[in-house]
């Protein structure tokens, strides 16, 4: 199990591409590795390593965006399975971005990680005029 999760993590860290990450995730699922382990020990760990490379100046915004696209591809597979799992709800998080923010990569990644950890996430939509509504 650890080998597949380590390979997912290193593929993200090394920017190995969405297709390879998706293939590894499908392999992990076929070996009955829990979705929460894939998210925590594979995706999150790889993303942490990307973040460390960014902070060290080894990666730049383009690499962060590419890593985020790999996570998005992974969540296309894992998202529906996360919803199927009976995860004990730990609470609800209200999540948003600053008005005018052009991208929401960090918010989306955070949302995926906390949902996998058992939190419900509410993302209100801004209504015309700037007030939040549902």
C-alpha positions, 0 to 999 in steps of 0.5 A, a space after each residue: 500500500 505504501 508503495 502506491 501512495 508514495 508513488 502518487 506523492 512523488 509523481 505530484 512532487 515531480 510534476 509527473 502529470 495528471 494521467 500518471 496520477 490518475 492511473 496510480 489512483 485507479 491502481 490504489 483503488 483496485 487494491 482497496 486502499 481507502 480514499 482517505 489514505 489516498 488523499 492524505 498519504 498520496 495527494 496531500 503529501 505530494 502537494 506539501 512537497 510541491 509547496 516546500 519546493 515553491 518556498 525554496 524557490 525551486 518551483 514557481 507559480 507555473 509549477 503550482 498551477 500544474 500541481 493544482 491541475 493534477 490534484 483537480 484530475 485526481 479529484 475527478 476520480 476521488 470526489 464521488 467516492 469521498 461522498 459515498 464514504 461514511 465519514 464522521 462529520 466533524 463540523 462545518 467550515 464556511 469557505 470563500 475567497 477575497 472579492 476580486 481574487 482571480 483564482 481559487 486554487 488554494 481554496 479548492 485544494 483546502 476544500 478537498 483536504 478538509 472534506 476528506 478529513 470529515 468536515 462539511 464545507 459550505 461555499 456561499 456564492 456572492 450575489 450581485 451587489 457584493 452580499 453573500 447568499 446561498 
